[in-house]
Amino acid sequence: MTTAIWWIRRDLRLRDNQALAAALAHGDRVIPAFVLDPQLLASPYVGSKRLAFLLGGLRALDGDLRAKGSRLIVQRGDPADILAALMSESGATAVFAEEDISPYARARDARIAGRLPLTLTSGLTAQPLSAVLKPGGRPYTVFTPFSRAWKAMTPPQPRDIVAAPRRIETPDDLHSLPIPAGPALSATVPFVPREAEAQRKLDAFVQSGVDRYADARDRMDLAGTSQLSPYLRFGMLSARQAVVAAFEAMRKASDREARKGAETWLNQLIWREFYVAILYHFPNARRESFRPELRDVPWRNNERDFQAWREGLTGYPVVDAAMRQLVSTGWMHNRARMIVASFLVKDLLIDWRSGERHFMQHLVDGGTELRFEVDVRTGRWWMNLPIPFAPRVVRASFETIMGWGREGLARTLGVPVELCSTDGGEPIGRIGSRA
Ligand SMILES: Cc1cc2nc3c(=O)[nH]c(=O)nc-3n(C[C@H](O)[C@H](O)[C@H](O)COP(=O)(O)OP(=O)(O)OC[C@H]3O[C@@H](n4cnc5c(N)ncnc54)[C@H](O)[C@@H]3O)c2cc1C
């Protein structure tokens, strides 16, 4: 009887899981293992809401595994040592895991692959990470040609989606730690951490959201986006399944607006693939600005301004409401993210890395690869657009929202009205308006 380990990292799902499928193909018995890595847990980028979401997801996954005759084995320590011990305890002959791309994850996996029979599978993105390259084999650094090349590839099909296994045989004599009880997920975080919830949200969005997405996604007063980002972040939904759903919605679209909605949503999923690819091909960009011309910006970095931004006390209602929404719910609408990030770097002249750290401490969907969103995008705004809140649509929604007052803002952002106080006093300064 052969045994394989399915090493779970950010793929907390049974459906369309290529690492799990590979483990099941290799072994009669599969050990679903999650290693609590003290190095990662101690990172200043790990926020309690994201950690609580992960732990909740592990509990749900354990329940789902038990329904299949298996269970989750949880250990704490250096993954290399834990996996080696688990292999000798169980007689497992192989370890399978979904590829991860942060520099830390890649160094760890390379180290472990030198010691143990570790096989990495695709799954983090819908198209394999090293498949979208320029004709000469170099990676893209600009989105439009990347997306053109991405779209020229054969898209994943519904038949590619791997069904959840009906049963998983797991040795029953293995030691497992209990899943840590805390931190608990705050009741203000509106995301239920489980695969079934991701499927429900995807179905609901495809049924009655994606058709109007092209326009609705600009409106912070509508729940016009999928709100799937925390589930994609932790792999409770596969990127491939989301992409297949987008193509299916395009195929079934009843009119031009519906097709445009699905196509626009597909583009957002491709943005995600693009940022993942950037981090994969340019790991050094983790430490410095991706754009060389933005490495020496003379940031003002005023601590008082930064504190006001973090606490939602800038005096600019939309910025303040969005920042309080972030701290309370762990999520923010894309347009609000653009506004507060732009405000931070262009109005307050604060280094985007400080903002990124605050985002990462609070976002349930916070992911290393998305740091480039702040860097590349706000960088581009910085270079080309001297007016604060420059993208036209964001400017328009900002100006509309400014006139709405507390109740309107609360409705817009879907947060309790208490979060929308505009009691920050006088708006803090803009570029040029103070020394
Ligand atoms: C300053 C800033 C920071 C951000 N930080 C993060 C982050 O840490 N984690 C994160 O998942 N997203 C981040 N985003 C991207 C985007 O705002 C969120 O993914 C989106 O708001 C999540 O809502 P949704 O799931 O309803 O998205 P939808 O509009 O339904 O889009 C579907 C999916 O596509 C992906 N996506 C959407 N927009 C983008 C984008 N602009 N770039 C890359 N992928 C995208 C996400 O995975 C999202 O779940 C950031 C954007 C900005 C401007």
The ligand as an SDF file (V2000), in Angstrom:
LIG
                    3D

 53 58  0  0  0  0  0  0  0  0999 V2000
   -4.1160   49.4970   -3.5930 C   0  0  0  0  0  0  0  0  0  0  0  0
   -4.7110   48.1570   -3.9210 C   0  0  0  0  0  0  0  0  0  0  0  0
   -4.3860   47.0350   -3.1560 C   0  0  0  0  0  0  0  0  0  0  0  0
   -4.9350   45.7830   -3.4390 C   0  0  0  0  0  0  0  0  0  0  0  0
   -4.5990   44.7120   -2.6720 N   0  0  0  0  0  0  0  0  0  0  0  0
   -5.1480   43.4980   -2.9360 C   0  0  0  0  0  0  0  0  0  0  0  0
   -4.8110   42.3580   -2.1420 C   0  0  0  0  0  0  0  0  0  0  0  0
   -3.9900   42.4220   -1.2290 O   0  0  0  0  0  0  0  0  0  0  0  0
   -5.4010   41.1560   -2.4500 N   0  0  0  0  0  0  0  0  0  0  0  0
   -6.2870   41.0420   -3.4900 C   0  0  0  0  0  0  0  0  0  0  0  0
   -6.8060   39.9290   -3.7140 O   0  0  0  0  0  0  0  0  0  0  0  0
   -6.6020   42.0840   -4.2590 N   0  0  0  0  0  0  0  0  0  0  0  0
   -6.0610   43.3160   -4.0170 C   0  0  0  0  0  0  0  0  0  0  0  0
   -6.3640   44.3790   -4.8250 N   0  0  0  0  0  0  0  0  0  0  0  0
   -7.1440   44.1520   -6.0650 C   0  0  0  0  0  0  0  0  0  0  0  0
   -8.6470   44.3400   -5.9630 C   0  0  0  0  0  0  0  0  0  0  0  0
   -8.9840   45.5650   -5.3750 O   0  0  0  0  0  0  0  0  0  0  0  0
   -9.3270   43.2160   -5.1690 C   0  0  0  0  0  0  0  0  0  0  0  0
   -8.8890   41.9670   -5.6520 O   0  0  0  0  0  0  0  0  0  0  0  0
  -10.8330   43.2950   -5.3650 C   0  0  0  0  0  0  0  0  0  0  0  0
  -11.3000   44.5330   -4.8910 O   0  0  0  0  0  0  0  0  0  0  0  0
  -11.4830   42.1490   -4.6300 C   0  0  0  0  0  0  0  0  0  0  0  0
  -12.8740   42.2420   -4.7740 O   0  0  0  0  0  0  0  0  0  0  0  0
  -13.6820   41.1650   -5.5910 P   0  0  0  0  0  0  0  0  0  0  0  0
  -13.2770   39.7940   -5.1920 O   0  0  0  0  0  0  0  0  0  0  0  0
  -15.1240   41.5320   -5.4520 O   0  0  0  0  0  0  0  0  0  0  0  0
  -13.1580   41.4250   -7.0680 O   0  0  0  0  0  0  0  0  0  0  0  0
  -13.8200   41.2320   -8.4950 P   0  0  0  0  0  0  0  0  0  0  0  0
  -13.9840   42.5740   -9.0800 O   0  0  0  0  0  0  0  0  0  0  0  0
  -15.0200   40.3540   -8.4800 O   0  0  0  0  0  0  0  0  0  0  0  0
  -12.6570   40.4920   -9.3060 O   0  0  0  0  0  0  0  0  0  0  0  0
  -12.4940   39.0610   -9.2610 C   0  0  0  0  0  0  0  0  0  0  0  0
  -11.1200   38.6960   -8.7960 C   0  0  0  0  0  0  0  0  0  0  0  0
  -10.1370   39.2120   -9.6880 O   0  0  0  0  0  0  0  0  0  0  0  0
   -8.9860   39.6060   -8.9650 C   0  0  0  0  0  0  0  0  0  0  0  0
   -8.8070   41.0340   -9.1350 N   0  0  0  0  0  0  0  0  0  0  0  0
   -9.7770   41.9790   -9.2110 C   0  0  0  0  0  0  0  0  0  0  0  0
   -9.2360   43.1910   -9.4030 N   0  0  0  0  0  0  0  0  0  0  0  0
   -7.9220   43.0180   -9.4300 C   0  0  0  0  0  0  0  0  0  0  0  0
   -6.8170   43.8820   -9.6150 C   0  0  0  0  0  0  0  0  0  0  0  0
   -6.9930   45.1930   -9.8230 N   0  0  0  0  0  0  0  0  0  0  0  0
   -5.5970   43.3760   -9.5820 N   0  0  0  0  0  0  0  0  0  0  0  0
   -5.4100   42.0450   -9.4090 C   0  0  0  0  0  0  0  0  0  0  0  0
   -6.3950   41.1660   -9.2370 N   0  0  0  0  0  0  0  0  0  0  0  0
   -7.6270   41.6470   -9.2540 C   0  0  0  0  0  0  0  0  0  0  0  0
   -9.2390   39.2700   -7.5070 C   0  0  0  0  0  0  0  0  0  0  0  0
   -8.7080   38.0050   -7.2310 O   0  0  0  0  0  0  0  0  0  0  0  0
  -10.7520   39.2710   -7.4310 C   0  0  0  0  0  0  0  0  0  0  0  0
  -11.2620   38.4840   -6.4000 O   0  0  0  0  0  0  0  0  0  0  0  0
   -5.8270   45.6450   -4.5470 C   0  0  0  0  0  0  0  0  0  0  0  0
   -6.1390   46.7690   -5.3100 C   0  0  0  0  0  0  0  0  0  0  0  0
   -5.5880   48.0180   -5.0120 C   0  0  0  0  0  0  0  0  0  0  0  0
   -5.9540   49.2090   -5.8630 C   0  0  0  0  0  0  0  0  0  0  0  0
  1  2  1  0
  2  3  1  0
  2 52  2  0
  3  4  2  0
  4  5  1  0
  4 50  1  0
  5  6  2  0
  6  7  1  0
  6 13  1  0
  7  8  2  0
  7  9  1  0
  9 10  1  0
 10 11  2  0
 10 12  1  0
 12 13  2  0
 13 14  1  0
 14 15  1  0
 14 50  1  0
 15 16  1  0
 16 17  1  0
 16 18  1  0
 18 19  1  0
 18 20  1  0
 20 21  1  0
 20 22  1  0
 22 23  1  0
 23 24  1  0
 24 25  2  0
 24 26  1  0
 24 27  1  0
 27 28  1  0
 28 29  2  0
 28 30  1  0
 28 31  1  0
 31 32  1  0
 32 33  1  0
 33 34  1  0
 33 48  1  0
 34 35  1  0
 35 36  1  0
 35 46  1  0
 36 37  1  0
 36 45  1  0
 37 38  2  0
 38 39  1  0
 39 40  1  0
 39 45  2  0
 40 41  1  0
 40 42  2  0
 42 43  1  0
 43 44  2  0
 44 45  1  0
 46 47  1  0
 46 48  1  0
 48 49  1  0
 50 51  2  0
 51 52  1  0
 52 53  1  0
M  END
$$$$
